[in-house]
Amino acid sequence: MAFVMMRKDKKDEEDGGNPFKNIEKATVVQEARTFNDPHIHTRKCCLILTKLLYLINQGEVLATVEATETFFAMTKLFQSKDVTLRRMVYLTIKEMCKLAEDVIIVTSSLTKDMNSKEDLFRASAVRALCKITDGSMLQGIERYLKQAIVDRDHSVASAALVSSLHLSRENFEIVKRWVNEVQQATSSDDHMVQYHAVGVLYQIKKNDKLAITKLVSKQARHSLRSPFAHCLMIRIASKIIEDDDDSKGNSLYDYLESCLRHKSEMVVYEAARAIVNLKNVQSKDLSPAVSVLQLFLGSPKPHLRFAAAKTLNKVAITHPLSVTTCNLDLENLVTDSNRNIATLAITTLLKTGSEASVERLMKQITSFMSEISDEFKTVVVDAIKALCLKFPRKHLTMMNFLSAMLRDEGGFEYKKAIVDTIISIIEENKEAAESGLAHLCEFIEDCEHTSIAVRVLHLLGKEGPKTLTPSKYIRYIYNRVILENSPVRAASVCALAKLGAQVPSLKENIVTLLSRCMTDSDDEVRDRATFCVNVLQENSQSLSNAVIVNGLSVSVFGLERALMHYIKTDLVQPFNLKSVPVATTRVESKVDNVANQKAATTTASKQDLLAEQLARIPQFANLGPLFKSSDKAIEVTESETEYVVRCIKHVFQKHIVFQFDCTNTLEDQLLENAYVEIEPSDDFEVESTVPVATLAFNAPGTTYTCVSVPEDTELMTGSFVNTLKFIVKDCDVNTGEADEEGYEDEYVLEDVEVYPSDYMQRVLKSNFAASWEELDGEQESEETYVLSSISTIEDAVKEVTDLMGMQPCERSDKVSRDKNSHTLLLAGVYVSGDDALARAKFALAQGQITMLLTARSKNEIPLALIHKA
């Protein structure tokens, strides 16, 4: 018999060992009626409650009637004094309180248990009671909860504190009154009670920066016993330093540094991690944290070695010189038995080591790549990417290593990381383009991931024409047309078309290949092939550049709206593509991913949503398509003031709409008929204002002001003086009812500037040279400037790009090291729909930067704005 039982248990284990695998809801609900029996069967009731909890946690939905009947039957189990059954009852109450009705019937039983002499009942009763309590009932048990917070039993105190934390989300004002008891609990001898008390205290005071700073300072002086509480205080301190650079940063940093000498390893590591993750941290400030992490590298405990290696790996990205002192210790970890630690050690050495050590480290990585998970293989890939940017001459070694990794087994994320790294190396280092493209061509011959294959084909269409022999890529691309699924075939058609558009000698052969695709079984592939063949046969380079090479940079939602509006007209005039808003997406990272087209077409951009929002306002319905909205809202008040206002500029062809998002932070005031009065400069005229009807406490509202734009380019920019005007009504803090009578008041806001870049939208030109030649003979202007306030070419490139609001092309915003000259290529679209291109040549001589700026467009207005910027 014992042998049979043993075999049965083994079979259950092989099946997964789940005794509740095949239970049914109806059966369990029926069994729950056992709770009503006069004699309570403890073990049987525990099993039924376990089944019930299992069903709920598996997502089984109990009807309200079923849940309520079961809940009421379960309340009979309070007659039993069995500890196990009682704790199961508490668990079930917490799970079923949202499903059943009238759960407050157990309030008296739970309150009785909370005040009983049985400590095992009390803690669980506190948790269950707080779970079923709402704001109206909380005041009735408030006295008991305050007593529980300072209870002598640590489990009861912890339960009360954790429950307070959950209650504070909905009943913050009530929980805030318990601050004295919570403060007393922070002096507890128990580590968990002290930790939970500090967490609740922070939750109560988190909106008061001064109080939080005092809390950290006080706890720093009176050393906490709990290492968990210390870790929480470290996180709070680092958050304050991050949020407020010029506050008590020095004293808080000293506190973080003092924690590096704590006796608990957990606290020491948390402090070191907090210091190295601070933004704008200097290398000299990193030194104590790096020294501590260096000691952990030699620890016999694997978790400490892993934590230190992982943290130093991140530090090496931004401060490689600070980590070089740990290189000897990291070298010792290369042979660590834990391969994850060894991987982190090698990748850190790759970021901090010299060019001579690269090949030796690569050989060491190769020896155990097959033994580590995809997650850590991705870490290796990221390290190689950083290494290629640091030592461009080693790109061949890196490329060969990455191509070997591509041929190995691995998941989607791992393969995607390798492909992204190769693409990044190709874009950063033109010398690596040939070898990189060759490796990617081999990879897509046997690539099982559609999105990655599409990305590689997109790159071949973009970079292939720039290589010495573009024709060698035709075979790889056309193979995908023959062998792959429809998304890959569609991407292949576009890649072939780009080769034909940019390499005249290949055009005839490519048209022949594309003609064969016109009979494809997929309509998307057929349409693309037909379109590309017709464009290429026009023999118009400007047309090919516009629709094949550069593509249409228009908003899909905007195009749909413009076409819907057009078909409602008499259709006498041809459709003007310039009336369609330009796409705001940063095109340089865009991938021609046909597989994701359905998802892309159903997601509107932020500007599309704003355009729809403005179109619903009658005053703005006739302004035409929205050209551009501010990328970021402009703060026109301080964040701590009584009224918080942010401004967003919406630019139309002849108008600018200023959107003011207002928040009233005064609880005892209600604002009505609030609007912003604008005093425009020069020839701007205010045409309409849309006020917000009411601004209640912490309820955001939006008001708009529309101004017309003057035609003179000298007057199209300027400063606007703003004043928020409104009617104030005093209101009761408790009821929220406002007085009938109010009075007019106003609040001065900061000025808002309109810049030349507001009239320009970023657009990427894949072939800038061809686009530049197309505008030859059009409007052109050239000026020379001395940039006396800028010391480096990198800063000059960034400053000019931001001022003009145009898109850098062909990665010209990346400045090579130790170069005294650089050319920046910029492309954009003016508010009228005309393309505008700019070429800025920088030269550094005798510590001074000179810029020769040349601009071309069909319209002279954007040229004037470019030079005015």
Disulfide bonds with the S-S distance in Angstrom:
none
